[in-house]
Amino acid sequence: MMYNNMFDGVLNWSFGNVMAQYFWLFPLAVVWSLAWKGIALWQAGQRKQLPWFIAFLIVNTFGLLEIFYLFAYHYKPNGVKRKR
């Protein structure tokens, strides 16, 4: 007796095939993350915000924490928070 699985076409994939198909996403994610991390580290360093600087060095969120910092805590050079 032959077993007929209704998910044969759907679940018949391997991790290697998926990685080979989406391998181009890895370098793109690295460039994306490093760009935002570099900008945020530079801004935090210029403003002498040590807790933010340390958080950016330790935490890797693919740029999400860095983007939040840059858009929510971005200050003008004279220390006045920008108007929204």
Backbone as XML, in Angstrom:
<?xml version="1.0"?>
<chain id="A" units="angstrom">
  <residue number="1" name="MET">
    <atom name="N" x="0.843" y="-1.172" z="0.000"/>
    <atom name="CA" x="0.000" y="0.000" z="0.000"/>
    <atom name="C" x="0.890" y="1.239" z="0.000"/>
  </residue>
  <residue number="2" name="MET">
    <atom name="N" x="0.575" y="2.172" z="-0.874"/>
    <atom name="CA" x="1.374" y="3.387" z="-0.999"/>
    <atom name="C" x="0.720" y="4.523" z="-0.222"/>
  </residue>
  <residue number="3" name="TYR">
    <atom name="N" x="1.516" y="5.235" z="0.547"/>
    <atom name="CA" x="1.014" y="6.349" z="1.353"/>
    <atom name="C" x="0.976" y="7.604" z="0.498"/>
  </residue>
  <residue number="4" name="ASN">
    <atom name="N" x="-0.166" y="8.226" z="0.410"/>
    <atom name="CA" x="-0.333" y="9.437" z="-0.381"/>
    <atom name="C" x="-0.374" y="10.640" z="0.560"/>
  </residue>
  <residue number="5" name="ASN">
    <atom name="N" x="0.662" y="11.436" z="0.543"/>
    <atom name="CA" x="0.742" y="12.601" z="1.412"/>
    <atom name="C" x="0.265" y="13.827" z="0.638"/>
  </residue>
  <residue number="6" name="MET">
    <atom name="N" x="-0.688" y="14.549" z="1.188"/>
    <atom name="CA" x="-1.205" y="15.718" z="0.483"/>
    <atom name="C" x="-0.225" y="16.891" z="0.519"/>
  </residue>
  <residue number="7" name="PHE">
    <atom name="N" x="0.829" y="16.803" z="1.355"/>
    <atom name="CA" x="1.804" y="17.891" z="1.459"/>
    <atom name="C" x="3.103" y="17.573" z="0.713"/>
  </residue>
  <residue number="8" name="ASP">
    <atom name="N" x="3.109" y="16.592" z="-0.161"/>
    <atom name="CA" x="4.340" y="16.191" z="-0.845"/>
    <atom name="C" x="5.029" y="17.357" z="-1.547"/>
  </residue>
  <residue number="9" name="GLY">
    <atom name="N" x="4.310" y="18.143" z="-2.284"/>
    <atom name="CA" x="4.918" y="19.246" z="-3.013"/>
    <atom name="C" x="5.269" y="20.433" z="-2.134"/>
  </residue>
  <residue number="10" name="VAL">
    <atom name="N" x="4.574" y="20.587" z="-1.022"/>
    <atom name="CA" x="4.775" y="21.750" z="-0.165"/>
    <atom name="C" x="5.950" y="21.563" z="0.777"/>
  </residue>
  <residue number="11" name="LEU">
    <atom name="N" x="6.043" y="20.417" z="1.419"/>
    <atom name="CA" x="7.057" y="20.201" z="2.442"/>
    <atom name="C" x="8.307" y="19.503" z="1.922"/>
  </residue>
  <residue number="12" name="ASN">
    <atom name="N" x="8.410" y="19.325" z="0.630"/>
    <atom name="CA" x="9.553" y="18.631" z="0.067"/>
    <atom name="C" x="10.647" y="19.630" z="-0.297"/>
  </residue>
  <residue number="13" name="TRP">
    <atom name="N" x="11.318" y="20.189" z="0.715"/>
    <atom name="CA" x="12.431" y="21.109" z="0.510"/>
    <atom name="C" x="13.472" y="20.834" z="1.571"/>
  </residue>
  <residue number="14" name="SER">
    <atom name="N" x="14.657" y="21.247" z="1.277"/>
    <atom name="CA" x="15.725" y="21.059" z="2.253"/>
    <atom name="C" x="16.294" y="22.423" z="2.624"/>
  </residue>
  <residue number="15" name="PHE">
    <atom name="N" x="16.933" y="22.482" z="3.770"/>
    <atom name="CA" x="17.509" y="23.726" z="4.248"/>
    <atom name="C" x="18.581" y="24.235" z="3.286"/>
  </residue>
  <residue number="16" name="GLY">
    <atom name="N" x="19.335" y="23.325" z="2.703"/>
    <atom name="CA" x="20.381" y="23.711" z="1.756"/>
    <atom name="C" x="19.825" y="24.392" z="0.523"/>
  </residue>
  <residue number="17" name="ASN">
    <atom name="N" x="18.708" y="23.903" z="0.013"/>
    <atom name="CA" x="18.088" y="24.523" z="-1.158"/>
    <atom name="C" x="17.589" y="25.921" z="-0.847"/>
  </residue>
  <residue number="18" name="VAL">
    <atom name="N" x="17.018" y="26.102" z="0.328"/>
    <atom name="CA" x="16.518" y="27.416" z="0.725"/>
    <atom name="C" x="17.679" y="28.384" z="0.898"/>
  </residue>
  <residue number="19" name="MET">
    <atom name="N" x="18.763" y="27.936" z="1.539"/>
    <atom name="CA" x="19.928" y="28.799" z="1.735"/>
    <atom name="C" x="20.555" y="29.204" z="0.402"/>
  </residue>
  <residue number="20" name="ALA">
    <atom name="N" x="20.616" y="28.278" z="-0.539"/>
    <atom name="CA" x="21.188" y="28.587" z="-1.845"/>
    <atom name="C" x="20.319" y="29.585" z="-2.603"/>
  </residue>
  <residue number="21" name="GLN">
    <atom name="N" x="19.025" y="29.481" z="-2.434"/>
    <atom name="CA" x="18.104" y="30.366" z="-3.149"/>
    <atom name="C" x="18.145" y="31.785" z="-2.582"/>
  </residue>
  <residue number="22" name="TYR">
    <atom name="N" x="18.302" y="31.933" z="-1.275"/>
    <atom name="CA" x="18.251" y="33.254" z="-0.637"/>
    <atom name="C" x="19.607" y="33.702" z="-0.105"/>
  </residue>
  <residue number="23" name="PHE">
    <atom name="N" x="20.698" y="33.173" z="-0.645"/>
    <atom name="CA" x="22.031" y="33.519" z="-0.165"/>
    <atom name="C" x="22.346" y="34.994" z="-0.381"/>
  </residue>
  <residue number="24" name="TRP">
    <atom name="N" x="21.796" y="35.599" z="-1.404"/>
    <atom name="CA" x="22.056" y="37.007" z="-1.703"/>
    <atom name="C" x="21.528" y="37.930" z="-0.612"/>
  </residue>
  <residue number="25" name="LEU">
    <atom name="N" x="20.603" y="37.453" z="0.230"/>
    <atom name="CA" x="20.075" y="38.292" z="1.305"/>
    <atom name="C" x="21.086" y="38.523" z="2.422"/>
  </residue>
  <residue number="26" name="PHE">
    <atom name="N" x="22.006" y="37.583" z="2.627"/>
    <atom name="CA" x="22.968" y="37.714" z="3.709"/>
    <atom name="C" x="23.895" y="38.915" z="3.517"/>
  </residue>
  <residue number="27" name="PRO">
    <atom name="N" x="24.573" y="39.070" z="2.380"/>
    <atom name="CA" x="25.420" y="40.259" z="2.213"/>
    <atom name="C" x="24.619" y="41.560" z="2.260"/>
  </residue>
  <residue number="28" name="LEU">
    <atom name="N" x="23.417" y="41.524" z="1.748"/>
    <atom name="CA" x="22.567" y="42.708" z="1.795"/>
    <atom name="C" x="22.236" y="43.083" z="3.239"/>
  </residue>
  <residue number="29" name="ALA">
    <atom name="N" x="21.928" y="42.108" z="4.075"/>
    <atom name="CA" x="21.635" y="42.361" z="5.487"/>
    <atom name="C" x="22.869" y="42.867" z="6.224"/>
  </residue>
  <residue number="30" name="VAL">
    <atom name="N" x="24.033" y="42.354" z="5.892"/>
    <atom name="CA" x="25.269" y="42.813" z="6.535"/>
    <atom name="C" x="25.549" y="44.268" z="6.180"/>
  </residue>
  <residue number="31" name="VAL">
    <atom name="N" x="25.430" y="44.623" z="4.917"/>
    <atom name="CA" x="25.667" y="46.010" z="4.493"/>
    <atom name="C" x="24.650" y="46.941" z="5.137"/>
  </residue>
  <residue number="32" name="TRP">
    <atom name="N" x="23.381" y="46.541" z="5.145"/>
    <atom name="CA" x="22.320" y="47.336" z="5.763"/>
    <atom name="C" x="22.626" y="47.592" z="7.240"/>
  </residue>
  <residue number="33" name="SER">
    <atom name="N" x="22.965" y="46.549" z="7.963"/>
    <atom name="CA" x="23.229" y="46.650" z="9.391"/>
    <atom name="C" x="24.463" y="47.509" z="9.679"/>
  </residue>
  <residue number="34" name="LEU">
    <atom name="N" x="25.533" y="47.282" z="8.937"/>
    <atom name="CA" x="26.760" y="48.049" z="9.168"/>
    <atom name="C" x="26.596" y="49.524" z="8.848"/>
  </residue>
  <residue number="35" name="ALA">
    <atom name="N" x="25.829" y="49.832" z="7.832"/>
    <atom name="CA" x="25.611" y="51.243" z="7.486"/>
    <atom name="C" x="24.885" y="51.974" z="8.613"/>
  </residue>
  <residue number="36" name="TRP">
    <atom name="N" x="23.784" y="51.425" z="9.092"/>
    <atom name="CA" x="23.038" y="52.066" z="10.180"/>
    <atom name="C" x="23.842" y="52.088" z="11.469"/>
  </residue>
  <residue number="37" name="LYS">
    <atom name="N" x="24.551" y="51.002" z="11.748"/>
    <atom name="CA" x="25.362" y="50.933" z="12.969"/>
    <atom name="C" x="26.455" y="51.994" z="12.937"/>
  </residue>
  <residue number="38" name="GLY">
    <atom name="N" x="27.108" y="52.169" z="11.799"/>
    <atom name="CA" x="28.161" y="53.169" z="11.673"/>
    <atom name="C" x="27.646" y="54.583" z="11.892"/>
  </residue>
  <residue number="39" name="ILE">
    <atom name="N" x="26.517" y="54.901" z="11.287"/>
    <atom name="CA" x="25.937" y="56.241" z="11.444"/>
    <atom name="C" x="25.538" y="56.479" z="12.893"/>
  </residue>
  <residue number="40" name="ALA">
    <atom name="N" x="24.879" y="55.511" z="13.508"/>
    <atom name="CA" x="24.419" y="55.673" z="14.896"/>
    <atom name="C" x="25.597" y="55.746" z="15.865"/>
  </residue>
  <residue number="41" name="LEU">
    <atom name="N" x="26.628" y="54.929" z="15.651"/>
    <atom name="CA" x="27.813" y="54.992" z="16.513"/>
    <atom name="C" x="28.491" y="56.354" z="16.392"/>
  </residue>
  <residue number="42" name="TRP">
    <atom name="N" x="28.569" y="56.862" z="15.183"/>
    <atom name="CA" x="29.184" y="58.169" z="14.969"/>
    <atom name="C" x="28.401" y="59.263" z="15.701"/>
  </residue>
  <residue number="43" name="GLN">
    <atom name="N" x="27.081" y="59.246" z="15.560"/>
    <atom name="CA" x="26.251" y="60.261" z="16.208"/>
    <atom name="C" x="26.333" y="60.171" z="17.730"/>
  </residue>
  <residue number="44" name="ALA">
    <atom name="N" x="26.263" y="58.959" z="18.273"/>
    <atom name="CA" x="26.335" y="58.778" z="19.720"/>
    <atom name="C" x="27.708" y="59.182" z="20.245"/>
  </residue>
  <residue number="45" name="GLY">
    <atom name="N" x="28.757" y="58.892" z="19.492"/>
    <atom name="CA" x="30.096" y="59.284" z="19.897"/>
    <atom name="C" x="30.291" y="60.786" z="19.864"/>
  </residue>
  <residue number="46" name="GLN">
    <atom name="N" x="29.778" y="61.434" z="18.841"/>
    <atom name="CA" x="29.893" y="62.886" z="18.733"/>
    <atom name="C" x="29.150" y="63.599" z="19.854"/>
  </residue>
  <residue number="47" name="ARG">
    <atom name="N" x="28.045" y="63.012" z="20.295"/>
    <atom name="CA" x="27.233" y="63.632" z="21.352"/>
    <atom name="C" x="27.610" y="63.120" z="22.742"/>
  </residue>
  <residue number="48" name="LYS">
    <atom name="N" x="28.653" y="62.287" z="22.804"/>
    <atom name="CA" x="29.145" y="61.733" z="24.072"/>
    <atom name="C" x="28.042" y="61.017" z="24.861"/>
  </residue>
  <residue number="49" name="GLN">
    <atom name="N" x="27.248" y="60.225" z="24.170"/>
    <atom name="CA" x="26.174" y="59.445" z="24.778"/>
    <atom name="C" x="26.666" y="58.005" z="24.931"/>
  </residue>
  <residue number="50" name="LEU">
    <atom name="N" x="27.429" y="57.780" z="26.001"/>
    <atom name="CA" x="28.087" y="56.498" z="26.226"/>
    <atom name="C" x="27.129" y="55.311" z="26.316"/>
  </residue>
  <residue number="51" name="PRO">
    <atom name="N" x="25.983" y="55.412" z="27.022"/>
    <atom name="CA" x="25.082" y="54.241" z="27.071"/>
    <atom name="C" x="24.584" y="53.818" z="25.682"/>
  </residue>
  <residue number="52" name="TRP">
    <atom name="N" x="24.247" y="54.777" z="24.840"/>
    <atom name="CA" x="23.806" y="54.437" z="23.490"/>
    <atom name="C" x="24.952" y="53.818" z="22.697"/>
  </residue>
  <residue number="53" name="PHE">
    <atom name="N" x="26.148" y="54.394" z="22.828"/>
    <atom name="CA" x="27.312" y="53.880" z="22.110"/>
    <atom name="C" x="27.577" y="52.424" z="22.470"/>
  </residue>
  <residue number="54" name="ILE">
    <atom name="N" x="27.550" y="52.105" z="23.754"/>
    <atom name="CA" x="27.786" y="50.736" z="24.214"/>
    <atom name="C" x="26.674" y="49.805" z="23.729"/>
  </residue>
  <residue number="55" name="ALA">
    <atom name="N" x="25.436" y="50.278" z="23.771"/>
    <atom name="CA" x="24.310" y="49.455" z="23.295"/>
    <atom name="C" x="24.467" y="49.123" z="21.819"/>
  </residue>
  <residue number="56" name="PHE">
    <atom name="N" x="24.897" y="50.090" z="21.012"/>
    <atom name="CA" x="25.083" y="49.835" z="19.580"/>
    <atom name="C" x="26.220" y="48.857" z="19.323"/>
  </residue>
  <residue number="57" name="LEU">
    <atom name="N" x="27.238" y="48.895" z="20.160"/>
    <atom name="CA" x="28.349" y="47.957" z="19.996"/>
    <atom name="C" x="27.951" y="46.530" z="20.347"/>
  </residue>
  <residue number="58" name="ILE">
    <atom name="N" x="27.112" y="46.365" z="21.358"/>
    <atom name="CA" x="26.783" y="45.034" z="21.870"/>
    <atom name="C" x="25.576" y="44.420" z="21.161"/>
  </residue>
  <residue number="59" name="VAL">
    <atom name="N" x="24.533" y="45.194" z="20.985"/>
    <atom name="CA" x="23.264" y="44.676" z="20.465"/>
    <atom name="C" x="23.247" y="44.750" z="18.944"/>
  </residue>
  <residue number="60" name="ASN">
    <atom name="N" x="22.894" y="43.650" z="18.312"/>
    <atom name="CA" x="22.765" y="43.615" z="16.863"/>
    <atom name="C" x="21.301" y="43.369" z="16.501"/>
  </residue>
  <residue number="61" name="THR">
    <atom name="N" x="20.646" y="44.392" z="15.965"/>
    <atom name="CA" x="19.224" y="44.289" z="15.627"/>
    <atom name="C" x="18.978" y="44.569" z="14.154"/>
  </residue>
  <residue number="62" name="PHE">
    <atom name="N" x="19.987" y="44.366" z="13.315"/>
    <atom name="CA" x="19.895" y="44.637" z="11.877"/>
    <atom name="C" x="19.458" y="46.068" z="11.601"/>
  </residue>
  <residue number="63" name="GLY">
    <atom name="N" x="19.926" y="46.990" z="12.423"/>
    <atom name="CA" x="19.682" y="48.399" z="12.182"/>
    <atom name="C" x="18.443" y="48.962" z="12.838"/>
  </residue>
  <residue number="64" name="LEU">
    <atom name="N" x="17.603" y="48.143" z="13.442"/>
    <atom name="CA" x="16.352" y="48.648" z="14.010"/>
    <atom name="C" x="16.591" y="49.581" z="15.197"/>
  </residue>
  <residue number="65" name="LEU">
    <atom name="N" x="17.459" y="49.200" z="16.127"/>
    <atom name="CA" x="17.765" y="50.058" z="17.269"/>
    <atom name="C" x="18.450" y="51.335" z="16.800"/>
  </residue>
  <residue number="66" name="GLU">
    <atom name="N" x="19.330" y="51.222" z="15.835"/>
    <atom name="CA" x="20.032" y="52.382" z="15.322"/>
    <atom name="C" x="19.083" y="53.359" z="14.635"/>
  </residue>
  <residue number="67" name="ILE">
    <atom name="N" x="18.164" y="52.830" z="13.838"/>
    <atom name="CA" x="17.185" y="53.682" z="13.164"/>
    <atom name="C" x="16.302" y="54.385" z="14.191"/>
  </residue>
  <residue number="68" name="PHE">
    <atom name="N" x="15.871" y="53.648" z="15.228"/>
    <atom name="CA" x="15.070" y="54.254" z="16.288"/>
    <atom name="C" x="15.829" y="55.400" z="16.939"/>
  </residue>
  <residue number="69" name="TYR">
    <atom name="N" x="17.095" y="55.172" z="17.266"/>
    <atom name="CA" x="17.908" y="56.214" z="17.897"/>
    <atom name="C" x="18.026" y="57.435" z="16.990"/>
  </residue>
  <residue number="70" name="LEU">
    <atom name="N" x="18.348" y="57.218" z="15.733"/>
    <atom name="CA" x="18.580" y="58.339" z="14.833"/>
    <atom name="C" x="17.322" y="59.167" z="14.592"/>
  </residue>
  <residue number="71" name="PHE">
    <atom name="N" x="16.178" y="58.533" z="14.544"/>
    <atom name="CA" x="14.958" y="59.282" z="14.265"/>
    <atom name="C" x="14.249" y="59.775" z="15.521"/>
  </residue>
  <residue number="72" name="ALA">
    <atom name="N" x="14.417" y="59.093" z="16.646"/>
    <atom name="CA" x="13.717" y="59.501" z="17.864"/>
    <atom name="C" x="14.577" y="60.384" z="18.763"/>
  </residue>
  <residue number="73" name="TYR">
    <atom name="N" x="15.875" y="60.187" z="18.759"/>
    <atom name="CA" x="16.756" y="60.926" z="19.661"/>
    <atom name="C" x="17.757" y="61.797" z="18.916"/>
  </residue>
  <residue number="74" name="HIS">
    <atom name="N" x="17.448" y="62.162" z="17.712"/>
    <atom name="CA" x="18.371" y="62.970" z="16.933"/>
    <atom name="C" x="18.309" y="64.423" z="17.405"/>
  </residue>
  <residue number="75" name="TYR">
    <atom name="N" x="19.459" y="64.950" z="17.768"/>
    <atom name="CA" x="19.550" y="66.320" z="18.252"/>
    <atom name="C" x="20.344" y="67.163" z="17.271"/>
  </residue>
  <residue number="76" name="LYS">
    <atom name="N" x="20.022" y="68.446" z="17.238"/>
    <atom name="CA" x="20.819" y="69.374" z="16.446"/>
    <atom name="C" x="22.162" y="69.567" z="17.140"/>
  </residue>
  <residue number="77" name="PRO">
    <atom name="N" x="23.150" y="70.086" z="16.430"/>
    <atom name="CA" x="24.479" y="70.254" z="17.032"/>
    <atom name="C" x="24.492" y="71.102" z="18.317"/>
  </residue>
  <residue number="78" name="ASN">
    <atom name="N" x="23.557" y="72.026" z="18.467"/>
    <atom name="CA" x="23.559" y="72.854" z="19.667"/>
    <atom name="C" x="22.843" y="72.190" z="20.838"/>
  </residue>
  <residue number="79" name="GLY">
    <atom name="N" x="22.385" y="70.965" z="20.684"/>
    <atom name="CA" x="21.776" y="70.215" z="21.773"/>
    <atom name="C" x="20.264" y="70.342" z="21.860"/>
  </residue>
  <residue number="80" name="VAL">
    <atom name="N" x="19.643" y="71.097" z="20.966"/>
    <atom name="CA" x="18.192" y="71.265" z="20.980"/>
    <atom name="C" x="17.572" y="70.142" z="20.161"/>
  </residue>
  <residue number="81" name="LYS">
    <atom name="N" x="16.558" y="69.518" z="20.733"/>
    <atom name="CA" x="15.893" y="68.442" z="20.023"/>
    <atom name="C" x="15.140" y="69.023" z="18.829"/>
  </residue>
  <residue number="82" name="ARG">
    <atom name="N" x="15.219" y="68.322" z="17.708"/>
    <atom name="CA" x="14.567" y="68.826" z="16.495"/>
    <atom name="C" x="13.056" y="68.762" z="16.648"/>
  </residue>
  <residue number="83" name="LYS">
    <atom name="N" x="12.353" y="69.657" z="15.969"/>
    <atom name="CA" x="10.889" y="69.681" z="16.006"/>
    <atom name="C" x="10.348" y="68.667" z="15.024"/>
  </residue>
  <residue number="84" name="ARG">
    <atom name="N" x="9.225" y="68.087" z="15.393"/>
    <atom name="CA" x="8.597" y="67.072" z="14.532"/>
    <atom name="C" x="7.505" y="67.696" z="13.722"/>
  </residue>
</chain>
